Amino acid sequence: TYSNSPCYNFMVGYVVSRILVSGSVSSIGVINLIIENVVKEIVKNFEQHSTLTKESGNIMFKVFITLFINTAFILWFVNHDHTGGNNTDDSNIDLLKWIFRGQFIGFTRMWYIKIGSSLTYTMLLDVFFPHIMPIMKSMFKTILSHFKFSGMYIQRDLNELYEYPVFEFEIRLAYVLNTIAFTTLYMCTLPLLLPLAVLSLAVSSWVVS
């Protein structure tokens, strides 16, 4: 039957693998959104900076570092063989050496198939994921402004209803730096990241404006 043919099995395996890759890459974007809010709250509530400039600078820097680690560094680090291919018997190696033994040494054909494709998907989602929350907040504010008129007795309440959401410059800049750093790190091996980065920065500029 057709369901037992090699072509069918290959098609099913390919589709399932793409779904798994897309799911894992999407989880990176979701985690980035969580990281953004967690780091921002930690800096604001626990570091107690003396000026808003210092607070914004620290938020920007720490959000950028955590985003870069989660987006660009972890996937490479986990899959790279830091032991240099020294295939010692697993029963004789310690836990630390086992952790640093990934699948790939250098940029092989299989690295491009497994890791390179995931990194490309990550950059593709970077075009849209950072702008989900600002767009949703703006849409919610617009919808709310059409219905929430009852209970407003002073001009200030009405003004606040039509104000745009707060523009978080430090968060936007952290995402832009992450896009540039991510592309700079991998663009020699993955040239497709360059046009994707340009598209991401163009969409970011459009959303901000």
DAQUI-V390439 format. One record per residue. N is the residue number from 1. RES is the residue in one small letter. SS is DSSP state (a for helix, b for strand, c for the rest). NEAR is the number of other C-alpha atoms within 8 Angstrom. Layout:
# DAQUI-V390439
n res ss near
N RES SS NEAR
N RES SS NEAR
This chain:
# DAQUI-V390439
n res ss near
1 t c 4
2 y a 5
3 s a 6
4 n a 7
5 s c 8
6 p a 6
7 c a 6
8 y a 10
9 n a 10
10 f a 8
11 m a 8
12 v a 8
13 g a 8
14 y a 8
15 v a 8
16 v a 8
17 s a 8
18 r a 8
19 i a 8
20 l a 8
21 v a 9
22 s a 10
23 g a 8
24 s a 8
25 v a 11
26 s a 10
27 s a 8
28 i a 11
29 g a 13
30 v a 8
31 i a 8
32 n a 10
33 l a 9
34 i a 8
35 i a 11
36 e a 11
37 n a 8
38 v a 8
39 v a 11
40 k a 10
41 e a 8
42 i a 9
43 v a 12
44 k a 10
45 n a 7
46 f a 6
47 e a 7
48 q c 8
49 h c 8
50 s c 6
51 t c 6
52 l a 7
53 t a 6
54 k a 9
55 e a 13
56 s a 9
57 g a 9
58 n a 9
59 i a 13
60 m a 12
61 f a 9
62 k a 9
63 v a 14
64 f a 12
65 i a 9
66 t a 9
67 l a 13
68 f a 12
69 i a 9
70 n a 11
71 t a 11
72 a a 10
73 f a 9
74 i a 9
75 l a 10
76 w a 9
77 f a 8
78 v a 8
79 n a 10
80 h b 13
81 d b 12
82 h c 9
83 t c 8
84 g c 6
85 g c 7
86 n c 5
87 n c 4
88 t c 6
89 d c 6
90 d a 6
91 s a 4
92 n a 6
93 i c 9
94 d c 6
95 l a 6
96 l a 6
97 k a 9
98 w a 9
99 i a 7
100 f c 11
101 r b 11
102 g c 11
103 q c 7
104 f b 10
105 i c 10
106 g c 6
107 f c 8
108 t c 8
109 r a 6
110 m a 7
111 w a 11
112 y a 10
113 i a 8
114 k a 8
115 i a 11
116 g a 10
117 s a 9
118 s a 11
119 l a 9
120 t a 11
121 y a 10
122 t a 13
123 m a 12
124 l a 9
125 l a 10
126 d a 11
127 v c 14
128 f c 10
129 f a 8
130 p a 10
131 h a 9
132 i a 8
133 m a 7
134 p a 8
135 i a 9
136 m a 8
137 k a 9
138 s a 10
139 m a 8
140 f a 8
141 k a 12
142 t a 9
143 i a 8
144 l a 9
145 s a 10
146 h c 7
147 f c 6
148 k c 6
149 f c 8
150 s c 4
151 g c 4
152 m c 8
153 y c 5
154 i c 6
155 q a 7
156 r a 6
157 d a 9
158 l a 10
159 n a 8
160 e a 7
161 l a 9
162 y a 9
163 e c 6
164 y c 6
165 p c 8
166 v c 4
167 f c 4
168 e c 6
169 f a 6
170 e a 10
171 i a 11
172 r a 8
173 l a 9
174 a a 12
175 y a 11
176 v a 10
177 l a 9
178 n a 12
179 t a 13
180 i a 9
181 a a 9
182 f a 11
183 t a 11
184 t a 8
185 l a 7
186 y a 10
187 m c 11
188 c c 7
189 t c 6
190 l c 9
191 p c 8
192 l a 8
193 l a 12
194 l a 9
195 p a 7
196 l a 11
197 a a 13
198 v a 8
199 l a 9
200 s a 12
201 l a 11
202 a a 8
203 v a 10
204 s a 11
205 s a 8
206 w a 7
207 v a 8
208 v a 5
209 s c 4
